[in-house]
Amino acid sequence: MSSSQKLEGLENQKQRIESQIAGLEKLSNQCNQDIIAETNSARRTQLNLQIDNYSIELKELYNRLDKIEKNIEKLKLGDESLPPSDHLDNPKNQQVLKFDECLCDIDFERALETFQQALDIENIQSQFNQNGVFALFFLEESSSRRGDLCLKILQNKLKPKTYYRNHFRHCRITYTFGNQETVTQQIGAFFEVKKEEVTLELVLQKISDSLQRNSVLFIEIDCNIDHATDVDPLIPWFINNFWKPLRNKVQEFTGKTKYSGIKVIAVISCNLKIKERFLTEGLSCYHNNNCSSFEWDKLVKIPLENWTIDEIQKWLSENINPSLTDDIIEKKAYRLFNESLNGVPRLVCDALQQQWQTLTN
């Protein structure tokens, strides 16, 4: 059997297992709903045993899936029939993978502190459940300040350390000016609601049905807009028409199920500077200025700043060729800082990428 045939076979196995996992998770969610509605204690015991069996089967399937994915990776590494550009051991691909991996080591110190502070339930007013939080954030100038890297770090911190992958759901959608209703449609599509069937109530129900103990729902709204004022219609609409009803629905759900540890996070991200919009009368009530007591229904800014010379130097010392002396690294940090308009993250990353092969060889 050729490598391409083996690869095709493994890909088919992967699809079958993924289909089985999806089916079992639906059954598990349905069983969970039956437990909520069941009043007979004996029947509830049976259903709890059934959901435990589903959990065991899911764990086994995820273990099999992990092995198949590793075999696919190994096969691609050694498969000469694949185009060179597709090989994982292609030097160019390795360089890109290594660079992307290392970039996530950059310390967005203030951003992470703000995020962690907002997730501390003692700082959240009207949290909906013990050890669970609802938190709403915004990022401005995301592209130039590499907000994507910051969000990746935040997501990694939120992901539960379990084999239940669907405990963490990242729902990424796009907003364009004047199209608030498509936000609901896109979130609905993520939860497998057909476009023609989308209603707010159905989408909220699908979300609450997907939640279990320690579940994390991370909604990222990427604002594809031309002017800072284009965000004005989105914020009050999202908070009043989606965020507040979602919180009420999840609160109702967790009150019945007694699940703890649920986190629902939403981030509105924009490549433009939008903070000034919150000084206007129309949006002033949607921005959370009190960092000592965050409110779940107001936006908290995740601060993204230029990188300092010390931060660039620290990152270089941890990620580039260890044979380079401290003096050389210090000079490179100064040069990168000056070439990037005093540490604009996007420009620093572009400069690093251009020099990456030289820095690591």
C-alpha positions in Angstrom: 0.0 0.0 0.0 1.4 3.4 -1.0 1.9 6.2 1.5 -0.9 8.2 -0.2 -3.3 5.3 0.2 -2.3 4.9 3.9 -2.9 8.6 4.4 -6.3 8.4 2.7 -7.2 5.5 4.9 -6.2 7.3 8.1 -8.1 10.4 7.0 -11.2 8.3 6.5 -10.7 6.7 10.0 -10.4 10.2 11.5 -13.6 11.4 9.8 -15.5 8.3 11.1 -14.3 8.8 14.6 -15.1 12.5 14.5 -18.6 11.6 13.3 -19.0 9.1 16.2 -17.8 11.7 18.7 -20.3 14.2 17.4 -23.1 11.7 17.6 -22.2 10.7 21.2 -21.9 14.3 22.3 -25.4 14.9 21.0 -26.7 11.9 22.8 -24.8 13.0 26.0 -26.4 16.5 25.8 -29.8 15.0 25.2 -29.4 12.7 28.2 -28.4 15.7 30.2 -31.6 17.5 29.2 -33.6 14.4 30.1 -32.0 14.3 33.6 -33.1 17.9 34.1 -36.7 17.2 33.2 -36.9 13.8 34.9 -38.7 13.7 38.3 -38.5 10.0 39.0 -35.4 9.3 41.1 -34.8 5.7 39.7 -35.0 7.0 36.2 -32.6 9.8 37.0 -30.1 7.2 38.4 -30.4 5.3 35.1 -29.8 8.4 33.1 -26.8 9.4 35.2 -25.3 5.9 34.6 -25.9 6.4 30.9 -24.2 9.7 30.8 -21.2 8.2 32.6 -21.0 5.5 29.9 -21.1 8.2 27.2 -18.2 9.9 29.0 -16.1 6.7 29.0 -16.8 6.1 25.3 -15.9 9.7 24.4 -12.6 9.4 26.3 -11.8 6.2 24.4 -12.7 7.8 21.0 -10.6 10.9 21.8 -7.7 8.7 22.6 -8.1 6.9 19.3 -8.4 10.2 17.5 -5.2 11.5 19.0 -3.3 8.4 17.9 -4.6 8.6 14.3 -3.7 12.3 14.2 -0.2 11.5 15.3 0.1 8.7 12.7 -1.1 11.1 10.0 1.6 13.6 11.1 4.3 10.9 11.0 3.2 9.7 7.6 3.3 13.2 6.2 6.8 13.6 7.6 8.0 10.6 5.8 5.9 10.6 2.6 8.0 11.5 -0.4 5.0 11.4 -2.7 3.6 14.5 -1.1 4.5 17.9 -2.6 7.6 19.2 -0.8 5.6 22.3 0.3 3.2 20.0 2.2 5.9 18.2 4.3 5.9 19.1 7.9 9.7 18.7 7.9 10.1 21.2 5.1 12.5 23.8 6.6 10.3 26.7 5.6 7.3 25.1 7.2 9.3 24.3 10.3 10.6 27.9 10.5 7.1 29.3 10.2 5.7 26.9 12.8 8.5 27.6 15.3 8.2 31.3 14.8 4.4 31.3 15.4 4.9 29.1 18.4 7.5 31.4 19.9 5.6 34.6 19.3 2.9 33.4 21.8 5.6 33.5 24.5 5.6 37.3 24.4 4.2 38.6 27.6 1.2 40.9 27.2 1.6 41.7 30.9 -1.1 44.5 31.4 -3.5 42.8 29.1 -3.3 39.5 31.0 -3.6 41.2 34.3 -6.7 43.0 33.3 -8.2 39.8 31.9 -7.4 37.8 35.0 -8.8 40.5 37.2 -12.0 40.6 35.3 -12.4 36.9 35.6 -12.0 37.0 39.3 -15.6 36.4 40.5 -15.0 38.7 43.5 -14.7 41.5 41.0 -17.8 40.5 38.9 -21.0 42.0 40.0 -24.1 39.8 39.7 -22.2 36.7 38.7 -24.7 34.1 37.6 -23.3 31.0 39.3 -20.8 30.1 42.0 -17.3 29.8 40.4 -18.7 30.9 37.0 -18.3 34.2 35.2 -19.8 36.3 32.4 -17.3 38.8 31.1 -17.3 41.2 28.1 -14.1 42.8 26.6 -13.0 44.9 23.7 -9.7 45.2 21.9 -8.8 48.3 19.8 -6.0 48.6 17.2 -5.9 44.8 17.2 -3.9 44.4 14.0 -1.1 46.8 14.7 -0.8 45.6 18.3 -1.1 41.9 17.5 -4.3 41.4 19.4 -4.6 38.0 17.8 -1.5 36.8 19.8 -3.0 38.2 23.0 -6.3 36.4 22.4 -4.5 33.2 21.6 -2.7 33.3 25.0 -6.0 34.1 26.7 -7.7 31.2 25.1 -4.9 28.8 26.0 -5.2 29.9 29.6 -9.0 29.3 29.5 -8.9 25.8 27.9 -9.8 23.1 30.5 -7.1 20.6 31.0 -9.3 17.6 30.1 -10.0 15.4 27.1 -13.4 16.9 26.7 -12.5 19.2 23.9 -15.9 20.7 23.5 -15.6 22.1 27.0 -13.9 24.9 25.2 -15.7 26.5 22.2 -14.2 29.3 20.3 -16.9 31.0 18.2 -15.3 33.6 15.9 -17.6 35.8 13.8 -17.4 39.0 11.7 -19.4 42.2 12.1 -19.8 44.7 9.2 -21.4 48.0 9.6 -25.2 47.8 9.9 -25.4 44.0 9.9 -26.1 43.3 13.6 -28.5 40.5 12.8 -25.9 38.5 11.0 -24.1 38.3 14.4 -26.9 36.1 15.7 -27.0 34.1 12.4 -23.2 33.4 12.6 -23.4 32.3 16.2 -26.4 30.2 15.3 -24.4 28.6 12.4 -21.6 27.8 14.9 -24.1 25.8 17.0 -25.5 24.1 13.9 -28.7 26.2 13.5 -29.8 26.5 9.9 -30.0 30.1 8.6 -33.7 29.9 7.8 -34.4 28.6 11.3 -32.5 31.2 13.2 -34.3 32.9 16.1 -32.7 34.5 19.1 -34.5 32.1 21.4 -33.3 29.0 19.5 -29.7 30.2 19.4 -29.7 30.9 23.1 -31.2 27.5 23.8 -28.6 25.8 21.7 -25.8 27.6 23.6 -27.3 26.7 27.0 -27.7 23.1 25.9 -24.0 22.9 25.0 -22.8 23.9 28.5 -21.6 21.5 31.1 -19.5 21.8 34.2 -16.3 23.9 33.6 -17.5 24.7 30.0 -15.9 27.8 28.4 -17.6 29.7 25.5 -15.3 32.2 23.9 -17.2 34.5 21.5 -14.9 36.7 19.3 -16.5 39.4 17.2 -14.1 40.8 14.6 -15.3 44.2 13.5 -14.5 44.6 9.8 -15.3 48.3 9.6 -14.0 51.4 7.8 -14.7 54.1 10.5 -14.6 54.0 14.3 -18.2 55.2 14.3 -19.3 52.1 12.5 -19.0 50.2 15.8 -21.7 52.4 17.5 -24.7 50.3 16.4 -23.1 47.0 17.4 -22.3 47.6 21.0 -25.7 48.5 22.5 -27.4 46.0 20.2 -25.1 43.2 21.2 -25.3 44.0 25.0 -29.1 44.6 25.1 -30.3 42.1 22.5 -27.9 39.2 22.8 -25.6 39.4 25.8 -28.2 40.1 28.5 -30.7 37.5 27.2 -27.9 35.0 27.0 -26.8 35.6 30.6 -30.5 35.2 31.7 -30.8 32.0 29.7 -27.5 30.5 31.1 -28.4 31.6 34.6 -31.7 29.8 34.3 -30.0 26.7 33.0 -27.2 26.6 35.6 -29.8 27.1 38.3 -31.5 23.9 37.3 -28.4 21.8 36.6 -26.2 23.1 39.4 -23.2 23.2 37.1 -20.2 25.2 38.4 -17.1 26.7 36.7 -18.9 27.8 33.5 -17.3 30.8 31.8 -18.9 32.8 29.0 -16.4 35.3 27.5 -17.1 37.8 24.6 -14.4 40.0 23.0 -15.3 42.7 20.5 -12.1 43.3 18.4 -11.4 46.2 16.1 -8.4 47.3 14.1 -9.3 50.9 14.7 -9.1 53.1 17.8 -12.5 53.0 19.3 -12.1 54.0 23.0 -13.0 57.6 22.2 -16.4 56.4 21.1 -17.2 55.5 24.7 -16.9 59.1 25.7 -20.0 59.9 23.6 -23.3 60.1 25.3 -24.8 57.2 23.4 -22.1 54.7 24.4 -20.8 56.0 27.7 -23.0 53.7 29.7 -21.6 50.6 28.0 -17.9 51.0 29.1 -16.6 49.8 32.4 -14.2 52.3 33.9 -14.3 50.8 37.4 -11.4 48.3 37.5 -12.1 47.4 41.2 -15.6 46.1 40.6 -16.3 44.9 37.0 -19.8 44.6 35.8 -20.7 41.7 33.5 -22.8 43.8 31.1 -20.2 46.5 30.4 -17.2 46.4 28.2 -13.7 46.1 29.7 -10.8 47.3 27.6 -7.9 44.8 27.3 -4.9 47.2 27.0 -2.5 46.5 24.2 0.7 48.5 24.3 3.9 48.9 22.4 6.7 46.5 23.4 9.6 47.9 25.3 13.2 47.4 24.6 13.5 45.2 27.7 10.5 43.0 26.6 12.0 42.6 23.1 15.4 41.8 24.6 13.9 39.2 27.1 12.0 37.5 24.2 15.1 37.4 22.1 17.2 35.9 24.9 14.7 33.1 25.4 14.0 32.2 21.7 17.0 32.8 19.5 20.4 31.1 19.0 21.9 30.6 22.5 25.4 31.1 21.2 24.7 34.9 20.7 26.1 37.0 23.6 24.1 39.3 25.8 25.7 42.3 24.2 24.6 41.2 20.7 21.1 40.5 21.8 20.9 43.9 23.5 22.0 45.6 20.3 19.5 43.6 18.2 16.7 44.6 20.7 17.6 48.3 20.4 17.6 48.0 16.6 14.3 46.2 16.5 12.7 48.8 18.8 13.9 51.7 16.7 13.0 50.1 13.4 9.4 49.4 14.6 8.5 53.0 15.6 9.3 52.4 19.2 8.0 48.9 19.6 4.7 48.7 17.6 4.0 45.0 17.9 3.0 44.4 14.2 6.3 46.0 13.0 8.4 44.1 15.6 6.8 40.8 14.4 7.4 41.7 10.8 11.1 42.5 11.4 11.6 39.4 13.5 10.0 37.2 10.8 12.4 38.6 8.2 15.4 37.9 10.4 14.1 34.7 12.0 16.3 32.2 10.1 19.4 34.3 10.8 18.6 34.7 14.5 18.0 31.0 15.0 20.9 29.5 13.0 
